[in-house]
Amino acid sequence: MMILDQMRAEHQEQLRAIRDDFAGFRREIRSDMLALEERLNGRFARVDARLGELDTKIGDVKSDLMKWSFVFWCGAVAAVAALAGVLRP
């Protein structure tokens, strides 16, 4: 029995050391993941800000296109009306 108890004690020591190593590894990975999460959150905040600026620019371009489209169609209607008036006998 003494040999078995001694072997069990040795293996328990080894298992305890392995568990301690894994616990340290888990703590290290958690801290690395938290640091990575903070970096990503900062980058996403910058991306969100740039997307907001892009939305504003797209809105400006759309309004300009609507304005020039209106001017074009008014001119086209006026030209058709003028041609219709000229071509009437």
Protein Blocks (a to p, Z undefined) as FASTA:
>chain_A
ZZmmmmmmmmmmmmmmmmmmmmmmmmmmmmmmmmmmmmmmmmmmmmmmmmmmmmmmmmmm
mmmmmmmmmmmmmmmmmmmmmmmmmmpZZ
